[in-house]
Amino acid sequence: MPYLTSAVLGAALCCFAFLGLSARGRTGSLDDYVTARNSQTGTSLGLSFVASGMGAWILFAPPEIGAFIGPVALAGYALGSALPLVVLGLYGPVIRRALPDGRSIAEFAEACYGRGVRHWVTLVSVAYMACFLAAELTAIGAITALLSDVPPGWVIIGVTLTTLLYTVRGGLRASLATDRWQAWLLLALLVAVVGVTLRHLPALPEPSALPSVSAFSASSVALTLIIAVTAANLFHQGYWQRVWAAQDDRSLGHGAWLGGVVTVIIIMLIGSLGMLAAASGVGLGEPPMPFFALLSIAPAWIGIAALVLAVTLVASSVDTLQSGIASLLSSRRADAKCSIAWARWMTVALMVPVVAVALQGVSVLRLFLIADLLCAATIVPVLLGLWARMTPLAAVAGGLAGLVGAILPGWIAHASLLAGVVGASFPGGVPTLGPFLGALLASTSVSLLIALLGRHDAVKTV
């Protein structure tokens, strides 16, 4: 069985490598390498948004939320995952017109506020994506250990080397080419795995067996997830690359809405399995993993299909993150210091510590939440950059206020600054509404206040 599983996974990775290596940029320029500018149709973008946004996390988080908190929180998670695509679909055309030669969220921040803000935005975005990478690779290691006898380290390294092989060579075009096939594959595998699993449920759930959580608690969790996931994914450089990769504004809007709708459907579907698992009395395991608990009562072969699904999910998100990091670490001008070779080597270098963390098998959830909080404290000042009254002072002050707002709820509740800082670091890896809501409200209100009271700065690049 380990040999069969290894062969199947190896074949899947080889297919992804072939598809990625077959996609080559037309000009060989750095710009084409990191943006594939004006080349993608709406359908292609929609499939890419689905494949690049879906990771192995959908096999863990949505089923657990569905099982223990219920449909309201699950809907919040789904909405938070789709909202960044909607925001970019609506706001993206304005960004394209204001910055037609742009490549990244960092360049957008520089055009609006200057180089200092660009460095901060780059740091936040890279930190978030590095956490995302570590989480995805850690997850595929854990899934491999659950579903097979294949050494988890082999799969982690195999996915990393395969995705690096084609993204380092082909850039964003390689990621986009594999995304289209990976999207269809993961949809087919998801339908197959879910269909077979549902057939083997021990019994239909009784209404009283469904998760029972107070409306206030469920709504609080839903709002927390909407803020955290939306803010974090708006710092996902892979999404921003696709703003400029779209053929035109209409293609961008079509792709963003298609990706958002499919994302909501997938998360609600996979999360509903968690609700069914909890209601049917299946043992959820320790720690609880409802999706994999259901697999344990399905035929053995479905485990291989689920493992291929997981590898597809991880590969599609990892190659997007790698390409996004290359884009962020490239300068605005393709000079000798920031050539394609520079972007390639910096991407490879960053993957070394990421893989080292993933091989340890430790939980990166707390680190992920802290990165999400940084994004929540920063995103509104960044997106306000096209407003004529916004200034660098308003943006920087808003970002700093967001950080203060994140620790303020714990500070007030416990009359201790240290308690506020600890609360904003999410001890135990449990997300709470206070820090996220405080960061979002403080950064927004201070940015708007200083912008409205300050002098209008007419000198802007965009």
N, C-alpha and C positions, 0 to 999 in steps of 0.2 A: 504493500500500500504506500509506504513512503516514496518508493521509486516512481509509482504511477503519479502521485501528487506532485513530486518534483518535476516530472516530465511535463505535466499539464501546465504548471506554473511557468516553467522554462519556455514552453511553446508560446504562452500568452505574452511573456516579456519580449521574446524574439519578434513576435508580430508587431508589438508596439515600437520596438527599435526599427524594424523595417519601414513602418509607416512614417516614423519621424525622420529617418535618414533620407527617405525619398522626397521629403519636402525641402526645397532649397530656395533661398531668397533670390530675387531676380537680379539685384544689383550688387550684392555682396557688401553693401554699405552698412555702417553701424545703425543708421536710421531704420533700414529695412529689417535688420537683425532684431531690433528691440520693439518695433511697432507694426511691421507688415502693413504699412500705411495704406488706407483706402482700398483694401483688398477683399474684405469679407462681406458676404451677403447676410441678411437678417437671420435666415435659418441656420446658417453656419455659426453665426455668433450665438444664437440661442442654444444650440447644442454645446457650444464651447463653454458658455456660462454654466450650463448644467454640469458638464463633466469636470470643469475646473473648480466649481464650488462644492461639489459633492466629494466628501472624503470618507474615510473609514469611521469618522465620528458619527455618521448617520446610523451605524449599526449599534452604537452604544447609547448616545445621549437621547435621541427621540424616544426609543422604546422605554428607557428608564423614566423619562418624564411622563410618558403616557401611563406607565404602570403605577407610579407612585403619586402623581399630582393630578393627572387627568387631562381632558381635552382642551380646557382653557389655556393652560400653560403650554400644551403642545402647539396650539394655534399661535401662541406668542412666539415660540421658537421658529415655526414655519414662516411667520410674517417677518421676523427679524432677519431670517436668511434671505428672504426675497426682496426686502425693502432696498438694500443697497443697489440692486439691479434696477429697480424702479427709479431711484434717485438719479443714477447715472443715465438712465434712458431719458429722463426729463431734463436733467441739468447738463448732460453730455453734449448736446448740440450747441449750447451756449459756450461751453468750454472749447469745443472744436473751432468755433468762430473766433473766439478771443485768443486762442493759442493754437493756430493751425499747424505749427511745427512742433507741438509739444510731444513729450514722451512719457511723462510720469506725473504723479501727484506732487512730487518734490519740485519739479520744474514749474508746475502750476503755482505752488506756494511761493517760489522765487519770483515769478512774474508779478504776483500780487503784492508781495511784502519784502522781497529782498533775499539775499543769500543766507542771512542768519536764520530766518524762519525755515528756509529750505533744509538746512542742516538738521534742525530739530525734527521736521517732518520726516526726513529720510531715516533718522534714528528710530523714531516711533514705528515707521512702516517696516523697516528691516527687523526690528525686535519682534514685532507681531508675526511676521512671516517666518522668522526663525523658530518661534514657538510653535507655529502651525506645522512646520516641517517636522520638528522633533515629535510633536504629538501624533502626526500621521504615521511616521516610521515606527514609533513605539507601539501604536495600535496594531499595525500589521504584524509586528512581532508577537504581540499578545494573541491575536486571532490565529496566527499560524500554530502557536503552542496549544490553543484550545481545540483546533479542528484537525490537526495532523501530527505526525511524528517527525516532520521536517524541522531541522534546527532553525529557530526563529532568526538567528543572526544571518543565516544564508539568504533568507528572503529580504531582510532589511538591506543588506549589501547589494543583493541582486536588483531590487527596485531602484536603489540609489544610482548604481552604475549604469543601468539601462536608461533611465531618464536623463542622466547627465550626458550619456553618449549622444543622444539625438538633440537635446536642448542646447548643449554646448556647441554642437556643429551647426544646427539649423535655426537656433533662436526661436522667436515667437512663432514663425511659420511652422516649425516642427511641432510645437505644442498644439497649435490650432489643428494641424492635420490629424494628429492622434486623438484630439478631443472629439472630433466628429464620430470616429469609429468607437471610441471608448464610451461615448454617450449612448449610442444604440446598444452596445454590448451590455452596459450596466443596467439599462432599462429592461432588456431581455432577461438577463440573469435575475434581476430583482423580481420580475413577474414570476419566473420559474420557481425561485426559492420561496417566495411568499405563497404562491399557489399550492405547492407541495406541502409546505408547513401547515397551512390552514386545514388541509385535508386530514391531518393527523392530530388535530387538537382533541383532547380527551372528551370535551363536552362544550356545548354552547354556553356562554356566560349568562348568569342570572343578573338582572339589573342591580340587585343589592350587592353583587360582588365587584362591581366597578369601583375604581378609586374614589374614595370619599374624602374630599379636602374642602375646607371652607372656601366660600367664594372670594373672600378677601385674600386668603393665602394664595389661591390659584391666580388671582388677578395680579398680585404682587410679583409672583414668579414670572408671569407672562410679561409684565412691563419691564422687569429686570432683563429678561432675555431679549426683548425687542431692542432696548437701549444698547446692551452689551454687544449683541451680535451685529446689529446694524452699524454701530460706530466702528467696530473692529474691521468689518468687511469693507467699509469705505476706505480703509487704509490698505486694502489688498491691491497691490500694484498690478497683479494679473488682470483685475477688473478694469483698472484705468488704462492699461495697454489697449484693451479692446475698444475703448472710446475712439482711439485714432485708427484702429485696424478696420473699423466699419467703412463700407463703401461710401456711405453718406448718412445724413441724419436719420432718414427714414429706416435704413437698415439697422442703425443703432437702436432706435426705439422699438422696432419689431423684435430684434434679438433680445433686448433687455426684458420686454414683457413676456416673450416666450420662455426665456430662462427662468423668470420669476414665477410664472404660473406652474411650470413643470417642477420647480423646486418645492413649491408649497404642496403639490400633490404627492411627491415622493416622501417628504418628511411626515405628512399626515398619515400616509399609508404605512410607512415603517413604524411610526409611533403608535399607530392603532394596534399593531401586533403586540406591543408591550402591554396595552390595556387588556387585550384578549388573553395574553399569557397570565396576567395577574388574576383575571376573572375566572379562568378555567382551572386554577389550582395547580398548575405546573410549578414545580420547584424552580425558583428563579436563581438559585445559586448564591454563593457568598464569595466576593461581593456580588450583588444581584446583577445579572445580565439577561434581561428578558428575551432578547432576540436569539441568543445562543442557547438559552434554555429550551426554546421551541425547537431548535435544530436537533437537540438531543433526542426528541421523540420522533423525528423524521427518519426516512431511510438513510443509510450510511453515505450513499453516493451524493446526497444533497450537500453534504459537508464540503466535498470537493468543489461543487458549483459555488457554494457560499465563499470559499476561499479564493476562487478566481474572481468573484464579485469584489471581494475586499481588495485584492491586488489591483484590480481595474480602478477602483475608487481611489486608492492611494496613489497609483501612478499618474492618474489624470490630474490630481491636485498637486502632487509634488512637481511635475514638469512645469505647471503653470507658475508655481512659487519660484522655481529656479529661474525661469525666464523673467519673472518680475523683479527678482533681485538683481539680475544682470542689467535690467533697464534702469533701476534705481541707482546703481553704482556706476553708471556711465554718465559722463558729463554732457552738457548741452552741445558741445562741439566735438566732432570726431577728430581730435588732435592726436599727437603721438602718444600722449599719456593716457588717453581714454579710447583706445582702439577696440575693435572686437576682441582681440586677444586679451586685453585688460579685463573686459567684461567677463570673458570666459573663465579666466584664472581666478578672479575674485569670487565667482559663483562656486567653483570647485573648492576654493579655500574655505568658504563659509560652510560647505557641506561636511567638512571634517569634524568640527565640534558637534554639529547637529547629529551626525551618525553616532558619534561617541556617546552622546546623551541617550539616543534611542536604544543603543545596545545594552545600556544599563537596566532598561525595563522599568525605570522609575516613573511615577506619575508627574506629568507636567501641567496638570490642571491649574494649580495655584499660579504658576508662572503665566499660564495662558490668561487667567483672570486679571492679573496685574497688567499685562499688555493690553487687554481689552479696556481696562480702566483708563490707561494713558490715551488710548484712542478716543474714548468718550470725552475726555477733558480737552481734546485738541480739535476734533472734527468740525465743530460748528464755526470756530474762528477761521479755519482753512476754507470751508465752503462759502463763507461770506466774502471771500476775496474779490469777487467780481462786483461787489457793491461799491459804488463810487466813494462813499463816505468812509469805508474801512481804511485803516492805516496800519502800519506795522506795530505801532504802540497799542492799538486796540486789539490786534491779534495776539500779541505777546501777553498783554495783560489778561486777555480772556483765557489763554492757555494756562497761565499761572493761577488765575482764579479757579479754573477747573480742578487743578490739583488740590487747592485749598478746600474747594467744595467737596472733594472726595473724602477728605478726612473729617469734615465738619460734623456729619451726623454722629459718628462715634465720639468725637470730642465733646459735643453738647450732651450726649446721652450719659457719658461717664465722667464728665468734668475733668477730662485728662487728654492732653495732646497725644501722649503715647498711645492711649487706648484708641484714639482716632486713627493714628497711623497703622496700628495693628489691625483694626477693623477693615481698613482699606487694602490690606495685604491678604485678606480672605483666609484666615487660619482654618485649616481643615479642608480647604479647597471648596467651600460652599459659597456660591454667589448670593449676595444680598442687595436689595434695592437701594438702600441708603447711599452708599458711595457712588453708584452709577448715576442716580438721579441728582445727587448733589453736584457731581462733576459737570453734568450736562446743563443744569440750570445756572450754575455759577459762571461757566464759560460763556454761555449765551448772553446772559444779562449784562455781564461786565463788558463784553465785546460791543454789544449794542449801545450801552450807556456811553462808553468812551468815544465810540464812533460818532454818536449824535452830538455829544458835547464838544468834541474836538474840532480843530480846524480842518476844512476839506483839503485833502491832498490831491491835486489834479494830476500830479506826475505819476503815472502808472504804466507799466508795460502792457497790461491788458485792460 
